[in-house]
Amino acid sequence: MSEIKIEKGVPVPLGGRGRAKYPWRQMKVGDSFFAPATRRINPRMAEQSTGFKFATRVEGDGVRIWRVK
């Protein structure tokens, strides 16, 4: 059996692909963005990871997300 090497100091990529899919961390209070209904989006997970608060409203064929706190 081959030995598995343990490595330290390798950063975890954001969003699973090296960058976040949505601009959660760049948003200021009052900023918003639109996500088409074809996109999966979960602002509750973003709230947990950023400590920010978001509000969502259905808008046309998608959802608009605001940073509120």
C-alpha positions as CSV (number, residue, x, y, z in Angstrom):
1,M,0.0,0.0,0.0
2,S,1.3,3.4,-0.9
3,E,1.8,6.0,1.8
4,I,-0.4,9.2,1.7
5,K,1.6,12.4,2.3
6,I,0.0,14.9,4.8
7,E,0.5,18.5,3.8
8,K,0.2,21.6,5.9
9,G,-0.6,25.2,4.8
10,V,-2.5,24.4,1.6
11,P,-5.4,27.0,1.5
12,V,-9.0,25.8,0.8
13,P,-10.3,27.3,-2.5
14,L,-13.4,29.5,-2.2
15,G,-16.5,28.2,-3.9
16,G,-14.9,24.9,-4.7
17,R,-13.3,26.3,-7.8
18,G,-10.8,28.8,-6.5
19,R,-13.3,31.7,-6.4
20,A,-16.8,32.4,-5.1
21,K,-19.6,31.9,-7.5
22,Y,-21.5,35.0,-6.1
23,P,-20.0,38.3,-4.8
24,W,-21.1,37.9,-1.2
25,R,-17.9,39.2,0.5
26,Q,-17.6,42.2,-1.9
27,M,-21.1,43.5,-1.1
28,K,-21.7,46.5,1.0
29,V,-25.0,47.2,2.9
30,G,-27.6,48.2,0.3
31,D,-25.8,46.4,-2.6
32,S,-27.8,43.8,-4.6
33,F,-27.4,41.4,-7.5
34,F,-29.8,39.4,-9.7
35,A,-29.6,35.7,-10.1
36,P,-31.6,34.0,-12.9
37,A,-34.0,31.2,-11.8
38,T,-31.7,28.7,-13.6
39,R,-29.0,29.3,-11.0
40,R,-29.0,27.6,-7.6
41,I,-28.4,30.1,-4.8
42,N,-28.4,29.9,-1.1
43,P,-27.9,33.1,0.8
44,R,-28.3,31.4,4.2
45,M,-25.0,29.6,3.7
46,A,-23.4,32.9,2.7
47,E,-24.8,34.4,5.9
48,Q,-23.1,31.6,7.9
49,S,-19.8,32.0,6.2
50,T,-19.6,35.8,6.1
51,G,-21.6,37.0,9.1
52,F,-23.6,39.3,6.8
53,K,-27.4,39.3,6.5
54,F,-29.2,39.1,3.1
55,A,-32.8,39.6,2.0
56,T,-34.2,38.0,-1.2
57,R,-37.2,38.8,-3.4
58,V,-38.5,37.1,-6.5
59,E,-38.0,39.4,-9.4
60,G,-39.2,38.4,-12.9
61,D,-37.6,35.1,-13.8
62,G,-35.1,35.0,-11.0
63,V,-34.3,36.4,-7.5
64,R,-32.7,39.6,-6.3
65,I,-30.4,39.4,-3.2
66,W,-29.6,42.5,-1.1
67,R,-27.0,42.8,1.7
68,V,-29.0,44.3,4.6
69,K,-26.6,44.1,7.5
